[in-house]
């Protein structure tokens, strides 16, 4: 019996090693999305430094509000959430053309606070996890300290808001670990809530 248990543990370790799951510090993994990359999507609570060249009065460090907007001189409200820094730069340049001849704008994400998920239920450390990289369901379970002895890892629920609707995704963690269904090891999205029954 101990031998079977030991083989099962070794198999799980090999699986996670194959996922390149090397956690240097909480929330940082090998495939990191940098806040200045073309893949990073700005979200609420992110802090942006908007620099307008030769226009100190227009240069600001702003926080993206919960409604997704930022406020800037001359152009007032601008929707930032859902855009990449490059796309927001293009939007700001277009708006500033009404006031400046050739606006030169840069957008830098100084604090990436919007990429967070919530985990509750039968894990050892439930709570809010701010992430700095793409993170899968298997990785977040490990970050939360693993399951408690009462957990049902076959029916993990992910609540995800998409297009104004809340979707429920059921994940069988055991199939992921056993290599039967690696597609179930989905990548989490900002705002996801993971419930371990």
Buried (B, 14 or more C-beta within 10 A) or exposed (E): EEEEEEEEEEEEEEBBEEBEBEEEEEBEBEEEBEBBEEEBBBBBBBBBBBBBEEBEEBBBEBBBBEEBBBEBEEBEEBBBBEBBBEBBBEBBBEBBEEEBEEBEBBBBBEBBBBBBBBBBBBBEEBEEBBBBBBBBBBBBBBBBEEBEEEBBBEEBBBBBEEEEEEEEBEBBBBBBBBEEBBEBBBEBBBBBBBBBE
